[in-house]
């Protein structure tokens, strides 16, 4: 559509950006309550759920700002990869060298993006589990925890991501082969199914991370002199 001069997509940009920011804000607000449910492994009342949402919202906003700072080096690396691959595509004697450099570079960039997201996911989990208010201290603790257990944590994160990507590929294949262009409603329903799949796998990741952290904390030896927890204590 963008290639047709009579089609103007610019007027839709503001609405799309607003919808994306609204969705981000809603999910950021709900994440505290969702993680609280996963941590306690029981159903909260509506009041308890929204109390947890409000308690952690501004802490997660601060974590989001730190996340944006952490993504700057990754963005610079992606820009350098694109520039380098473009230069090789025109100057290198091997015809496909620029393409393969871009593929390898973007694999590295994608890996770094997933690692950073895993780090900040664990920071959120830890903030809820420990009721931590100092987000810089939480980030440092989560970084050490992520680095020390990276293989195990990344495999948990990656295999669920693969389920989401496989579902997307399958949906695109179904859309291309079996959904005619005039079936707008069917295309809409298929798109909503993909979004539900991605939301479901994202919540699956958060539940898995929370469960891993609970098991990690319970497996740590108790500090010397610590009193045993009373039966039923949270």
N, C-alpha and C positions, 0 to 999 in steps of 0.2 A: 504493500500500500504506500509506503514511504517513497517509492520510485515514481509514483504517479503525480504529476504536477497539480492535478485538481484535488488531491487529497491532502488535507492539513491535519497533522497529528499534534501540532504544537498546542492547540487549545485544550487538549486532554491531559497535558503534562501536569498542570497544577492539581487537577483532581486525583491523578494517579499518585503523585507525591504525597498529597494530604492523606489519602487512604493508607498508603504504606506507613506514614508516620503515626497515624491513628492506630493501626494494627500493632506497630512496635510498642506504643505506649500502653495499650491494653494488655499485651502479652507480658510486658515488663512488670505491670501492676499485678497480674495474676500469678506470676512465677513464684513469688514468696509464699502464697497460699498453697500452690501445687507442691512445692518442695516440702512445706510443712506437713502436708498429708503423706507424702512419701516417707518422710523421716519418722513420723509416728506410726505409720502403717495402720491407720484407722481413719474412719470417716469423721471429719470435723463438722460441727454445726455451721450453718451459714454465717453466724456472727464470728465464730472462731476463724473460719476461712478468711473472711474479709479483714479481720483484725490482723492476721498474719500478712495479708497482702499489703495493708497500709504500713505495718511495722517495718517491712523490708523494702518498700518501694524506693525511698530516697537513697538507701544504701546501694540498691541495684543501679540507680541512676548514676551514682558516683563510679560504680564499677564499669558502667557503659562508657563513661568519659575516659577512664583508664584504658578500656578496650580500644577506643578510637586512637589513642596515642600509641598503643602497642601495634596497631595495624599500619601505622605510617611507614615503618621500615619495610614491611611486606609489600605495600603499595609501590614504594620506590623500587624494590627488586622486580616487581612485575613490569614496571615502566622500562627498566633497564633491559629486561629480557626481550620486550617487544622492539626496542630500538636496535638491540644487537642482532636479533633475528631479521629485521628489515634490512639492515646493512648487509648481512651475509646473503640475503636473498638476491641482492643486486650485484655484490662485489665478489662473492666467493666463487671459485671455479667449479665446485660441486653444486649441481642444480638444486638438490634437496637439502643442503646443509642448513640453510636458514629455517626451513620448516622443522627439521629434527631438533635444532637448538630451541625453537619456540616450544615444541612439545615437551622436551626435557625440562626446560625452565618453568613451564606452567605446572608440571607435575610437582616440582619443588615448591612452587608458590602455593599450590593447593594443599600440599602436606603441611606447610607452615601455617596456613589459615586454619586447618583442622586442629593443629597442635595448640595454637593460640586460643581457639574457641574452647577446646577441652580444658585448658588452664583456667579460663574464666568461668566455665561451667562448674568446675570443682571449687572455685572461690565462692560462687553462689551457694553451692551445697554446704560448704563449710560455714559460711556466714549464718545460714539458717540453723544448722545442727548445733553450732556453738553460741548462737545468738550474739555474734560478733558485730561490733559497731565500727571498729577501726578497719576500714577497707584496705588500706595499704598493708597493714599487718596480715590481713586475710589473704591478699594477693601474694605476699611473700611466702606465707605458709603453704598456700595452694601451689605455688611454683615449685617449691621444694618437694611437695608431695607428688606432683605430676612428673617431675624429672626422675624421682626415685622409683616410681612405679609406672614409667611411661609405656612399656611394652604391654602390660596388662590393661591399662586404661585405654590406650589407643586402639587395641583390638576390640574392646567393648564398644567404643565409639564407631570404629570403622565398619564392623560387620552390620550394625544397624543402618549406617549410612548406605551401605551396599543394597540393603533391602529397599530403601527409598529410591535409589537410582534405578534399580531393576524395575520397580513399579512404574517409574516415569518412562523408561524406555518401552515397556510393554504398552502403556497407555498411548504413547505417541505412535507406536506401530498400529495399534487398533484404530486410532484416529485417522491415520493416513490410508489404511487399507479398507476400512469398513464404514467410515462416517463420511457421507457425501457432503459437499460444501453447503448445500441448501439446508441441511439438518442442523440449524444453529442451536436449537434446544438440546439436542443430543450432545453436541460439542461442549455446551455449557455444563451439562451434567458430568461428562467425562472429566472436564477440567476441575470441577468441584471434588470429584472422587480422588483425583491426584492430590489436591490440596489437603483433603482429609488424611490421605496416606502419609503425606509429609508431616502434618501436625501429629499424627499418631506415632510415627517413628521418632519424632523429636521428643515427645513425652516419654516414649520408651527409653530413649537415651538418658533423659533426666532421672527416670526411675532407676535405671541400671547404675548410674553414677552415685545416686543416693544410697542404694543398697550396698555398693562397693565400699563407700565411705563408712557406713554403719559397721560392716564386717571388719574393716580395717581398724576402726577405733576399738571395737570389742576384742580384737586380737592383740592389741598392744598390752604390754604388762602394766599393771597398776603401779603408780608412783609409790615409793617407799613411805610407809606411814599412812597411806590412804585408807579411809574407812570403807568397808564393803557397802555397796548400795543396798538399801532396804528393798524387800520384795515389792514389786509393782511400781517402783520409782521410775520416772521417765528419764 
